[in-house]
């Protein structure tokens, strides 16, 4: 019975060893699967004898991996194309925003003066020059006004003096005329008598 038990144990362990190497594990990389094939295949002279089912399994796994990689590559290329289109769209929007920003900055830095865009500094210079010129003109006008006002006062005083003198002269002339007329009337009255 001991012999049978030993024989049975040997058969079961041989069966377990054979089953261990019966299938190529799928959860390892392709490179590890090829290493598994080489390690677990039999040697015949200088050649390796590989189980055909293992080769088919590795071939199927390799093909599946290649298909998966191709699909991943295709998905990645599609995503890259989509991202490139998005980048192009964003770049176009960025160019438009930059153009708008430049336009706004130009409008902010320039003022339309007499229909032409003028920088703020030039505008300030022009405006202060105009203000200074207007103040100079105002000062000149005030000076001339005061000068003319004093001339007008002097002229009015002279006119009043002249009118008083003329009035005095007229009054004297009237008195003289009245005296002459009285004398004439007296002479006429004397000559009639």
C-alpha positions in Angstrom: 0.0 0.0 0.0 2.9 2.3 0.6 4.1 1.7 -2.9 0.7 2.7 -4.3 0.6 5.7 -2.1 4.0 6.8 -3.3 3.1 6.1 -6.9 -0.1 8.0 -6.5 1.7 11.0 -4.9 4.2 11.0 -7.8 1.5 10.9 -10.4 -0.4 13.7 -8.7 2.7 15.9 -8.3 3.6 15.2 -12.0 0.1 16.1 -12.9 0.3 19.3 -10.9 3.7 20.2 -12.4 2.3 19.5 -15.9 -0.8 21.6 -15.2 1.3 24.5 -13.9 3.0 24.7 -17.2 0.0 23.7 -19.3 -1.4 27.3 -19.9 0.4 30.5 -20.7 -0.6 33.1 -18.1 -2.5 36.0 -19.7 -2.0 38.6 -17.0 1.7 39.0 -17.7 3.4 41.2 -20.4 4.1 39.9 -23.9 7.8 39.9 -23.2 7.2 37.8 -20.0 5.0 35.4 -22.0 7.8 34.8 -24.6 10.2 34.2 -21.7 7.6 31.8 -20.2 7.6 29.9 -23.6 11.3 29.7 -23.7 11.7 28.7 -20.1 8.9 26.0 -20.1 9.6 24.5 -23.5 11.5 21.3 -24.0 14.9 21.1 -25.5 15.7 18.8 -28.4 19.3 18.8 -29.3 20.0 22.5 -30.0 16.3 23.3 -30.7 13.4 24.3 -28.4 10.2 22.4 -28.7 7.3 24.6 -27.9 3.8 23.5 -27.3 1.6 24.7 -30.2 -1.3 25.8 -28.0 1.2 28.0 -26.1 2.3 29.6 -29.3 -1.3 30.1 -30.3 -2.1 31.7 -27.0 0.9 34.0 -27.1 0.1 34.8 -30.7 -3.5 35.7 -29.7 -2.4 37.7 -26.7 0.2 39.5 -28.9 -2.5 40.2 -31.5 -4.9 41.4 -28.8 -2.2 43.6 -27.3 -1.4 45.1 -30.7 -5.0 45.7 -31.5 -5.5 47.3 -28.1 -2.4 49.5 -28.6 -3.6 50.4 -32.1 -7.0 51.4 -30.7 -5.3 53.4 -27.9 -3.1 55.0 -30.5 -6.1 55.8 -32.7 -8.0 57.2 -29.7 -4.9 59.2 -28.6 -4.5 60.6 -32.2 -8.2 61.5 -32.3 -7.9 63.2 -28.9 -4.7 65.0 -30.1 -6.6 66.2 -33.2 -9.5 67.4 -31.1 -7.1 69.2 -28.7 -5.2 70.7 -31.7 -8.5 72.1 -33.1 -9.3 73.4 -29.6 -5.9 75.0 -29.4 -6.3 76.6 -32.8 -9.7 77.9 -31.8 -8.3 79.3 -28.5 -5.4 80.8 -30.4 -7.8 82.5 -32.8 -9.8 83.8 -29.9 -6.6 84.9 -28.2 -5.6 86.9 -31.4 -9.1 88.5 -31.5 -8.9 89.4 -27.8 -5.4 90.8 -28.2 -6.5 92.9 -31.2 -9.5 94.1 -29.1 -7.1 94.8 -26.2 -4.8 96.8 -28.4 -7.7 98.7 -29.8 -9.0 99.5 -26.3 -5.5 100.5 -25.1 -5.2 102.7 -28.2 -8.5 104.3 -27.5 -7.6 104.7 -23.8 -4.2 106.3 -24.7 -5.6 108.5 -27.5 -8.3 111.2 -27.6 -10.1 112.2 -30.8 -9.3 115.9 -31.2 -10.7 117.7 -34.2 -11.4 114.3 -35.8 -7.8 113.0 -35.5 -6.5 110.6 -32.8 -4.1 112.5 -30.5 -2.2 111.1 -27.6 -3.3 112.3 -24.1 0.0 114.1 -23.5 -0.3 116.0 -26.8 -3.9 116.7 -26.0 -3.0 118.1 -22.6 -0.3 120.3 -24.2 -2.7 121.6 -26.8 -5.4 122.3 -24.3 -3.1 124.1 -21.8 -1.7 126.1 -24.7 -5.2 127.1 -25.7 -6.1 127.9 -22.0 -2.9 130.0 -21.7 -3.7 131.8 -25.0 -7.3 132.5 -23.9 -6.1 133.8 -20.5 -3.6 136.0 -22.3 -6.4 137.3 -24.6 -8.6 137.8 -21.6 -5.9 139.8 -19.8 -5.3 141.9 -22.9 -9.1 142.5 -23.2 -9.3 143.5 -19.5 -6.3 145.8 -19.9 -7.8 147.4 -23.0 -11.2 147.6 -21.2 -9.7 149.4 -18.2 -7.7 151.6 -20.5 -10.7 152.5 -22.6 -12.8 153.0 -19.5 -10.3 155.5 -18.1 -10.2 157.2 -21.5 -14.0 157.2 -21.6 -14.1 158.8 -18.2 -11.6 161.5 -19.2 -13.6 162.1 -22.4 -16.9 162.3 -20.5 -15.3 164.8 -18.1 -14.0 166.8 -21.0 -17.4 166.5 -22.7 -19.1 167.7 -19.5 -16.6 170.6 -19.3 -17.2 171.4 -22.9 -20.9 171.2 -22.5 -20.7 173.5 -19.5 -18.5 175.8 -21.4 -20.8 175.6 -24.4 -23.8 176.2 -22.1 -22.1 179.2 -20.6 -21.2 180.4 -24.1 -24.7 180.0 -25.3 -26.1 181.7 -22.3 -23.7 184.6 -22.8 -24.5 184.7 -26.5 -28.2 184.7 -25.6 -27.7 187.5 -23.2 -25.7 189.4 -25.7 -28.4 188.8 -28.3 -31.0 189.9 -25.8 -29.0 193.0 -25.0 -28.6 193.7 -28.7 -32.2 193.1 -29.4 -33.2 195.5 -26.5 -30.9 198.1 -27.8 -32.3 197.6 -31.2 -35.8 197.8 -29.8 -34.9 200.8 -27.8 -33.4 202.5 -30.9 -36.5 201.5 -32.9 -38.6 202.9 -30.1 -36.5 206.1 -30.0 -36.7 206.6 -33.7 -40.4 206.2 -33.7 -40.8 208.8 -31.1 
